[in-house]
Amino acid sequence: ELLRIRNLEYIQATRALGFKERHTILKHALPNALGPVLIAVAFGIANAVLIEAFLSFLGIGLPANMVTWGTMLNEARNAFDAWWIALFPGLAIFITVTLFNLIGEGLTHLRTSIKMRGSGLTNTPLQCPEVLRERWHHLPWSSYATPEMHRAGHRILR
């Protein structure tokens, strides 16, 4: 994700404005990269729980002496009279997977609303083109820049 973000225009604009690499990474690249990573982690955990339970239910998951929700569901097939042996692990799997999917959906919705509300991936003030244009003209070296450099800077900021 950081490889994709480093080529975006607002990262190039921070370089053109002379910000240090550390500032650019910590204040702009990392906050914008964490959103997709957290979303993938939330959905990945839900998938891992489902896969583990499914494989343990079939008997090809973790060793038989380890207690997992899938092995508990497998044992419930033999003890049909004890309905609670199947109910509670099944509910635990359902609730866990649903919660992690809701967390992933919430993070996706939050990221989408921030994109729509702001002018970039986050609502940090540096990414607003007007602020960048204003800072561009107040840099000490901007008075020594050639008109071509000014045009190049404004092209980055658009």
Secondary structure, 3 states (H helix, E strand, C coil): CHHHHCCCHHHHHHHHCCCCHHHHHHHHHHHHHHHHHHHHHHHHHHHHHHHHHHHHHHCCCCCCCCCCHHHHHHHHHHCCCCCHHHHHHHHHHHHHHHHHHHHHHHHHHHHHHHHHHCCCCCCCHHHCHHHHHHHHHCCHHHHCCCHHHHHHHHHHHC
